[in-house]
Structures are given as structure tokens and as C-alpha cells.
């Protein structure tokens, strides 16, 4: 029965994709542009208090994933809902990242002022901390947006996903870091395109990278389902073997009883 339902859902999704592909390219492009524009405006407004940047980023990713999966059509209402849902955890995560950056900046100043072995030691520590932070951040807020896990579990899963899907991690890192670094290194570029950040760029980056996130989440969920099925099958086999062993022991006990009675 479940296989038939899966087939029906697969056919519906195939027909929906076929219908989408038949839509005019210009209409699909305008719809995508309008979606990214609306998401970007919602994200920027959500970031205005500064302390809500984490919650706004989680809501942005949640909406990007839901829109690509055809689960939500009303961008503003959906964004507000996701913002409220992930506010506490995403805000704590954002402040933890800020605290880590402050600590690392302090270590950087210490390296500049203290010579010798202490400087070398803190340089190694700083590099290690940067690597760990770089592994955590790209997947952390999408995980908060996607699942209702504890923050510690989301952090652990961020590292696991980054190390498992290295190429996807690189793509997400480049998509976010490259344009930001370009505007920092060359401020004149930011002067010319600052309004695009307010109207489009954040939403475009999140919308583009969310496709990668969806693929990773599906692969990971499928892997977990397969592992659970395998564990269930192994447990069932072990239970059957235990029952067979019990039956053999009972039969042996009956045979022993019969032999004793004959004697």
C-alpha cells in the first residue's frame, strides 16, 4: 500500500514538474525574481534590531526550502511564522557565533602583541577555531529552519554534514563569503550595489543555496531511513534466531526427558 502511495506521489510530482517546465521562461523568471525580492525585504527588515539576524536568516532559509517544495505560497505570512518558530534557538546560535568571533579577535590581538611560543600556540588554536566555526556556520541555520532539534544536535549535525558533503559545503561557503569579501576588500563596489543587497542579493544567495541544502537533507534523511530499516531487519533476524534457539532448546529438553523415562 505504501509503495502505491509513493508511486502516486511520484507521478503527481512528475506531472507538476512537467507543467512547470511548460510555463513560459519569462513568467518563471519573473516569479523567481518576485519571490527572491520579497524574501530579501523580509530578511532585511527582520535584521534591523541586529539581535534578530539569526532568527531572520533561519526564517529566510525555511521559506526558501518550503517555496521550492511547494509547501508555502504566502511569503510574508510564512516568513513571520518561521521567524517566530525559530527565534529562540536561532538567536542563541547567533550570539554564540558572535561570542566566538570576539574571542578569536582577542586571540588575534594577543598573537600580534606576544612573541615566542605563546604566539605560536595561540596561532594554532585560532586556526583550529576558525576551521570548526567554518564547518558549523553554513549548515547551522538551515538545520534550525528544517528540524526541531536541540541546538547542540544542530551544531553536531552541521559539522557532520560539512565533512560528509564537502563539495556542497564549499559551494555554500563560496556563495556567501565571495560577494561579502568582495564588498569588504573593494568598498567602491559596495557603494555602487548597496541597494541590491537591500532588495535582492541576500534572498538570491539563500534561494540558490537552499537547493543544495534540500538535496543534502534528502540524501541524509534517506540514509537515516535505510539505516533504521537495516537495524530493524537485523533486530527481527536476531529475534527469529533467538526464537529458533529457544525451540531447539525445548526440543532438546523434551528428548532428554524421553531418554530418562525410557531408562
C-alpha positions in Angstrom: 0.0 0.0 0.0 2.8 2.4 0.9 4.6 1.6 -2.3 1.4 2.5 -4.3 1.1 5.8 -2.4 4.7 6.6 -3.1 4.1 5.9 -6.8 1.1 8.1 -6.9 3.0 11.0 -5.2 5.9 10.5 -7.6 3.6 10.7 -10.6 2.0 13.9 -9.2 5.4 15.5 -8.6 6.4 14.5 -12.2 3.2 16.0 -13.7 3.7 19.1 -11.6 7.3 19.5 -12.8 6.2 18.9 -16.4 3.6 21.6 -16.1 6.1 24.0 -14.6 8.5 23.3 -17.5 5.7 24.1 -19.9 5.3 27.6 -18.4 6.9 30.4 -20.3 10.5 31.1 -19.3 9.8 34.8 -18.7 7.0 34.0 -16.3 9.1 31.6 -14.3 11.9 34.1 -14.2 9.6 36.9 -13.0 8.1 34.6 -10.4 11.5 33.7 -9.1 12.6 37.3 -9.1 9.5 38.4 -7.2 10.0 35.6 -4.6 13.6 36.5 -4.0 12.7 40.2 -3.8 10.0 39.6 -1.2 12.2 37.2 0.8 15.1 39.7 0.7 12.9 42.6 2.0 11.5 40.4 4.8 15.1 39.3 5.7 16.4 42.9 5.8 13.5 44.1 7.9 13.9 41.1 10.3 17.6 42.0 10.7 17.0 45.7 11.7 17.2 45.0 15.5 20.6 43.3 14.9 20.0 40.7 17.6 17.4 39.1 15.4 19.8 38.4 12.5 20.0 34.7 13.4 16.2 34.3 13.5 15.8 36.2 10.3 18.4 34.0 8.5 16.7 30.8 9.7 13.3 32.1 8.6 14.8 33.1 5.2 16.2 29.5 4.7 13.0 27.9 5.9 10.9 29.9 3.4 13.3 29.2 0.5 13.1 25.5 1.2 9.3 25.5 1.6 8.8 27.5 -1.5 11.0 25.2 -3.6 9.0 22.3 -2.2 5.7 24.0 -3.0 4.7 24.0 0.7 4.1 27.7 1.0 2.8 30.4 -1.3 2.4 33.5 1.0 5.9 34.7 1.5 5.3 37.4 4.2 3.0 35.3 6.4 5.2 32.3 6.1 8.3 34.3 6.9 6.7 35.7 10.1 5.6 32.2 11.2 9.1 30.8 10.7 10.7 33.8 12.3 8.7 33.2 15.5 9.2 29.5 15.5 13.0 29.6 15.3 13.5 32.8 17.2 14.9 31.5 20.5 17.3 28.8 19.1 18.5 30.9 16.1 19.1 33.9 18.4 21.1 31.8 20.8 23.1 30.4 17.9 23.8 33.9 16.5 25.0 35.2 19.9 27.2 32.1 20.3 28.8 32.8 16.9 29.3 36.5 17.8 31.0 35.5 21.1 33.2 33.0 19.3 34.3 35.8 16.9 35.0 38.2 19.8 37.2 35.5 21.5 39.0 34.8 18.3 39.6 38.5 17.7 41.1 38.8 21.2 43.4 35.8 20.4 44.4 37.6 17.2 45.4 40.7 19.2 47.3 38.5 21.6 49.2 36.9 18.8 50.2 40.3 17.5 51.5 41.5 20.8 53.0 38.4 22.5 56.1 36.9 20.8 57.6 33.4 21.0 56.0 30.1 21.8 52.8 31.6 23.2 52.1 33.4 19.9 52.7 30.1 18.0 50.4 28.2 20.3 47.5 30.7 20.0 48.0 30.8 16.2 47.4 27.1 16.1 44.4 27.5 18.4 43.0 30.3 16.3 43.3 28.3 13.1 41.6 25.3 14.6 38.7 27.5 15.9 38.3 29.1 12.5 38.1 25.7 10.9 35.5 24.5 13.4 33.4 27.7 13.0 33.6 27.5 9.2 32.3 23.9 9.4 29.4 24.8 11.6 28.0 28.1 10.3 27.0 27.2 6.7 24.6 24.4 7.7 23.6 25.6 11.2 20.7 28.0 10.4 19.3 25.8 7.6 19.2 22.9 10.1 17.5 25.1 12.6 15.0 26.1 9.9 14.4 22.5 8.8 14.3 20.4 12.0 13.1 20.8 15.6 16.3 19.6 17.3 18.3 20.9 20.2 20.9 23.4 19.4 23.7 21.1 20.4 22.4 18.4 18.0 22.1 21.0 15.2 25.8 22.1 15.8 26.9 18.5 15.7 24.9 17.7 12.6 26.4 20.9 10.9 29.9 19.5 11.4 28.9 16.0 10.2 27.2 17.4 7.0 30.1 19.7 6.2 32.6 16.8 6.5 30.3 14.4 4.6 29.3 16.7 1.8 32.5 18.7 1.3 31.7 19.9 -2.2 28.3 21.2 -1.2 29.9 22.9 1.9 32.4 24.6 -0.5 29.6 25.8 -2.8 27.6 27.3 0.1 30.7 28.9 1.6 31.7 30.5 -1.7 28.2 31.7 -2.4 28.1 33.6 0.9 31.7 34.6 1.5 32.8 35.6 -2.0 30.3 38.6 -2.5 30.7 39.8 1.1 34.5 39.6 0.9 34.5 41.4 -2.4 32.5 44.3 -1.0 34.8 44.5 2.1 38.0 44.4 0.0 36.7 46.8 -2.6 34.3 49.2 -0.8 33.7 51.1 -4.1 31.8 48.1 -5.4 29.6 48.2 -2.3 28.9 51.9 -2.9 27.6 51.1 -6.4 25.5 48.0 -5.4 24.4 48.6 -1.8 20.8 48.8 -2.7 20.9 45.4 -4.4 21.9 43.9 -1.0 18.8 45.5 0.5 16.5 44.4 -2.4 17.8 41.1 -3.8 21.3 39.7 -3.1 20.5 38.1 0.3 17.4 36.4 -1.0 19.1 35.3 -4.2 22.0 33.6 -2.3 19.7 31.9 0.2 17.3 30.8 -2.6 20.2 29.4 -4.7 22.0 27.6 -1.8 18.7 26.2 -0.4 18.6 23.9 -3.5 21.9 22.4 -2.3 20.5 22.2 1.3 17.4 20.4 0.1 19.4 17.8 -1.8 21.7 17.2 1.2 18.8 16.9 3.7 17.0 14.4 1.4 20.1 12.3 1.0 20.8 12.4 4.7 17.1 11.5 5.6 17.2 8.7 3.1 20.4 7.4 4.6 18.9 7.5 8.0 15.8 5.7 6.9 17.9 3.0 5.2 20.0 2.6 8.4 16.8 2.4 10.5 15.4 -0.3 8.2 18.6 -2.2 8.2 18.7 -2.1 12.1 15.1 -3.2 12.2 15.8 -6.1 9.9 18.8 -7.1 11.9 16.8 -6.9 15.1 14.0 -9.0 13.5 16.5 -11.6 12.3 18.1 -11.7 15.8 14.7 -12.2 17.3 13.8 -15.0 14.9 17.2 -16.7 15.6 16.5 -16.4 19.3 13.1 -18.0 18.9 14.6 -20.8 16.8 17.3 -21.4 19.5 14.6 -21.5 22.2 12.6 -24.0 20.2 15.8 -26.1 19.7 16.5 -26.0 23.4 12.9 -27.0 24.2 13.2 -29.9 21.7 16.5 -31.0 23.3 14.9 -30.8 26.7 12.0 -33.0 25.6 14.4 -35.5 24.0 16.4 -35.7 27.2 13.2 -36.2 29.2 12.1 -39.0 27.0 15.5 -40.7 27.3 15.4 -40.5 31.0 11.9 -42.0 31.2 13.0 -44.9 29.0 15.9 -45.6 31.3 
